[in-house]
Amino acid sequence: MDWSRVRKVVGRRRWYWRRRVLNGTFRGAALLADFVVERQAARDHIEILRDIRYGRHRTGHQLDIYRPLRPARPLPVLLYIHGGAFTLCSKDTHRSIALANARGAGYLVFNINYRLAPAHAFPAAISDACDAYRWVVEHCAAYGGDPSRIVLAGESAGGNLALGVAIAATYRRPEFYARKVWALGVVPVGVMPVTPYLQASDPARHTAAGYLALAATRAIAADYLGKRALPDERNLMADPVRILEECGAPQRPFPPVFSGVGDRDAVCWNDVKRLEKACRRLGIPITAHYYPNEIHAFHALQWRSASRLFWRRAFRFMKRVAQGASPRAALRAASGA
């Protein structure tokens, strides 16, 4: 008997049921959070516009807008892309994070859905993220936003997609969805891949993280990439860190990069450290903060001290790039506590 195959099948089944449980949990939490988010938004004078279509898919191509009402227009813009292993979550599960960015940084926030795997495998998610960026560039002014001051952000799988959109804006790529972003000629002023999962292929790179992490990453690769789950040219945009490592300098100046990750998170060593090294080699301004004893997506636990420190640094970075500070000045500001 091929025990390695048995272990893979068992791991896939466990991930399937874990995913179903997590999806139900996230949806329930989103419903419970509705009341709190609405009250906070009203208190802080933030208007929420829900379920605006940016594409053809009925639910996959929707976004919500969080618009501060008091600051002077035009506002800097944040395109936020939720995480969830390319298979879970939605804009609704990330309402509190979208609201936090609107409140704390004073941004006009576009919080998006995208089509999820396995029903919609690669390149659906990155194609949708690119379409959302195009829509935001073309329409944000109508909502009081400044299309010349757009920051891209996302956590986990959303960090992968945010970095991918930044690459599409700065590298002349052959993919049809990337070409559409390149044609806009609009480069974001910052990109924030937080606890990012930056290579969907090659799950074996997580072997040292333990059996559960390895089983989960194998399932992610199978769901998102299917039979293409190999680190080759066909799925480079599913592995955006590889583009920075392997494809040389971008044709347009790459925006400053800000990231945060816990040192107990598998993506700390396999993704963020690689991102930092690749950016420094290319001369791309980057700051990455490593939080002791913190786990994946720790920043979502906003009542904890490490999360509060992360948000202070993130807001400082966002405000500096929005003010037109030089990239390195923005990063120096974000490096402080």
Order of alpha helices (4+ residues) and beta strands (2+ residues): alpha-beta-beta-beta-alpha-beta-alpha-beta-alpha-alpha-beta-alpha-alpha-beta-alpha-beta-alpha-alpha
